[in-house]
Amino acid sequence: MRISPATADDDIALEQLINSAYRGESGKRGWTTETDLLDGTRTDAELIRRIISDSNSLLLKAVDNEGILGCVELRQEGDKLYLGMLTVRPDLQGRGIGKALMLEAESEAARRNCKAIFMTVLAPRTELIAWYVRQGYQDTGKRKPFAFTDPRFGTPKTALEFAVLEKEILL
């Protein structure tokens, strides 16, 4: 498996991967699905291309000879690095791909001299939050509303908020 920056040519494959892991019946094969919380899609090719072209962002992909296995979005915000859209193909979850992407994200944070990595996770996803805590992230106690009105991010089935998690980066 190799981890490298995604390119605009990866947009459709990444759109399919991310939506398959987060939403719909295919997402139920993995343990990171949001299907019970949100309807609709998680992203689209246009948003992926926007992330790739943003100079403050980096979209990493994990690939092997079968294609793209996972991805993670990183975005510089001051002296911290935002980690989002960590995705692993549902049928490959639990095999260390997500951990490898997170380790690469932490290395990127160190290269950028960031003091921490932070993320937002839907608060009802307690099993996922517990997994991140086992990876060294701490629940800051801060909460942010799910304030997206763009249907490309999904339509909530109930009122939602995000838990803010953070991990200090040792430089």
C-alpha positions as CSV (number, residue, x, y, z in Angstrom):
1,M,0.0,0.0,0.0
2,R,1.2,3.5,-0.9
3,I,0.0,6.8,0.5
4,S,0.2,9.8,-1.8
5,P,-1.6,13.1,-2.6
6,A,-4.8,12.7,-4.6
7,T,-5.1,14.4,-8.0
8,A,-8.0,15.9,-9.8
9,D,-8.1,12.7,-11.9
10,D,-9.1,10.8,-8.7
11,D,-12.3,12.8,-8.2
12,I,-14.8,10.2,-9.4
13,A,-13.1,7.3,-7.7
14,L,-12.9,9.3,-4.4
15,E,-16.5,10.4,-4.7
16,Q,-17.6,6.7,-5.0
17,L,-15.3,5.5,-2.2
18,I,-16.4,8.2,0.3
19,N,-20.1,7.9,-0.4
20,S,-19.9,4.1,-0.3
21,A,-18.3,4.2,3.2
22,Y,-20.4,6.9,4.8
23,R,-23.9,6.4,3.3
24,G,-26.3,3.9,1.8
25,E,-26.4,0.1,2.0
26,S,-22.7,-0.3,1.1
27,G,-21.7,1.8,4.1
28,K,-23.5,-0.7,6.4
29,R,-20.8,-3.3,5.5
30,G,-18.3,-1.2,7.5
31,W,-18.6,0.2,11.0
32,T,-18.1,3.9,10.1
33,T,-21.4,4.5,8.3
34,E,-23.6,7.5,8.9
35,T,-26.5,6.0,7.1
36,D,-28.7,5.9,10.3
37,L,-28.0,9.6,10.9
38,L,-28.1,11.2,7.5
39,D,-29.7,10.7,4.1
40,G,-28.1,11.6,0.8
41,T,-24.5,11.7,-0.2
42,R,-21.4,12.7,1.8
43,T,-19.6,14.5,-1.0
44,D,-19.3,14.9,-4.8
45,A,-16.5,15.1,-7.4
46,E,-16.8,19.0,-7.5
47,L,-16.1,19.3,-3.7
48,I,-13.3,16.8,-4.0
49,R,-11.6,18.8,-6.8
50,R,-12.1,21.9,-4.7
51,I,-10.2,20.3,-1.8
52,I,-7.4,19.1,-4.1
53,S,-7.0,22.6,-5.6
54,D,-7.0,24.4,-2.2
55,S,-3.4,25.4,-1.3
56,N,-4.2,25.0,2.4
57,S,-5.5,21.5,1.9
58,L,-4.1,18.1,1.1
59,L,-6.2,15.0,0.2
60,L,-4.2,11.8,0.7
61,K,-5.1,8.5,-0.8
62,A,-4.1,5.0,0.1
63,V,-3.7,2.8,-3.0
64,D,-2.6,-0.6,-4.1
65,N,-2.9,-2.6,-7.3
66,E,-6.7,-2.8,-6.8
67,G,-7.1,1.0,-6.7
68,I,-7.9,3.5,-4.0
69,L,-8.5,1.9,-0.6
70,G,-8.9,5.0,1.5
71,C,-8.3,8.7,1.9
72,V,-8.1,11.5,4.4
73,E,-8.5,15.3,4.0
74,L,-6.1,17.6,5.8
75,R,-6.4,21.4,6.0
76,Q,-4.1,23.9,7.7
77,E,-6.0,26.1,10.1
78,G,-3.4,28.4,11.8
79,D,-1.1,26.2,13.9
80,K,-3.4,23.2,13.8
81,L,-4.2,20.7,11.1
82,Y,-7.8,19.7,10.5
83,L,-8.3,16.0,9.7
84,G,-11.5,15.1,7.9
85,M,-13.2,12.6,5.7
86,L,-11.0,9.7,6.9
87,T,-12.4,6.9,4.7
88,V,-11.6,3.3,4.2
89,R,-13.4,1.0,1.8
90,P,-16.1,-0.7,3.9
91,D,-15.0,-4.2,3.0
92,L,-11.4,-3.4,4.0
93,Q,-12.1,-1.7,7.4
94,G,-10.2,-3.1,10.4
95,R,-7.0,-3.9,8.4
96,G,-4.9,-0.9,9.4
97,I,-5.5,1.4,6.4
98,G,-7.2,4.1,8.5
99,K,-4.4,3.9,11.1
100,A,-1.8,4.3,8.3
101,L,-3.6,7.3,6.9
102,M,-3.8,8.8,10.4
103,L,-0.1,8.3,11.0
104,E,0.7,10.0,7.7
105,A,-1.6,12.9,8.7
106,E,0.4,13.2,12.0
107,S,3.6,13.2,10.0
108,E,2.2,16.0,7.7
109,A,1.2,18.0,10.8
110,A,4.8,17.7,12.1
111,R,6.2,18.8,8.7
112,R,4.0,21.8,8.8
113,N,5.0,22.6,12.4
114,C,1.4,22.2,13.6
115,K,1.0,21.9,17.4
116,A,-2.2,19.7,17.1
117,I,-4.5,17.8,14.8
118,F,-8.2,18.3,15.3
119,M,-11.4,16.8,13.8
120,T,-15.1,16.9,14.2
121,V,-17.1,13.7,14.6
122,L,-20.9,13.4,14.7
123,A,-21.5,13.1,18.5
124,P,-23.9,10.1,18.3
125,R,-21.0,8.1,16.7
126,T,-19.7,7.0,20.1
127,E,-18.0,3.9,18.8
128,L,-16.0,5.9,16.3
129,I,-15.2,8.6,18.9
130,A,-13.9,5.8,21.2
131,W,-11.7,4.5,18.4
132,Y,-10.1,7.9,17.9
133,V,-9.6,8.2,21.7
134,R,-7.7,4.9,21.5
135,Q,-5.5,6.5,18.8
136,G,-4.5,9.3,21.2
137,Y,-7.2,11.9,20.4
138,Q,-9.1,13.6,23.2
139,D,-12.6,14.8,23.3
140,T,-12.3,18.5,24.0
141,G,-15.8,18.8,25.3
142,K,-16.5,21.4,22.6
143,R,-19.5,20.8,20.4
144,K,-20.4,22.4,17.0
145,P,-23.8,22.3,15.4
146,F,-24.3,20.3,12.1
147,A,-25.1,23.5,10.2
148,F,-24.7,22.3,6.6
149,T,-27.6,23.3,4.4
150,D,-26.0,22.0,1.2
151,P,-27.6,18.6,0.4
152,R,-24.2,17.4,-0.9
153,F,-23.3,16.9,2.7
154,G,-26.4,14.9,3.5
155,T,-29.8,15.6,5.1
156,P,-29.9,14.9,8.9
157,K,-32.6,12.5,10.1
158,T,-32.4,14.1,13.5
159,A,-30.8,17.1,15.1
160,L,-27.0,16.5,15.0
161,E,-23.9,18.1,16.5
162,F,-20.2,17.5,16.2
163,A,-17.8,16.5,18.9
164,V,-14.4,18.2,18.6
165,L,-11.4,15.9,19.1
166,E,-7.8,16.9,19.2
167,K,-4.4,15.3,19.5
168,E,-1.2,17.2,20.4
169,I,1.7,16.8,17.9
170,L,5.1,16.4,19.4
171,L,7.6,18.3,17.2
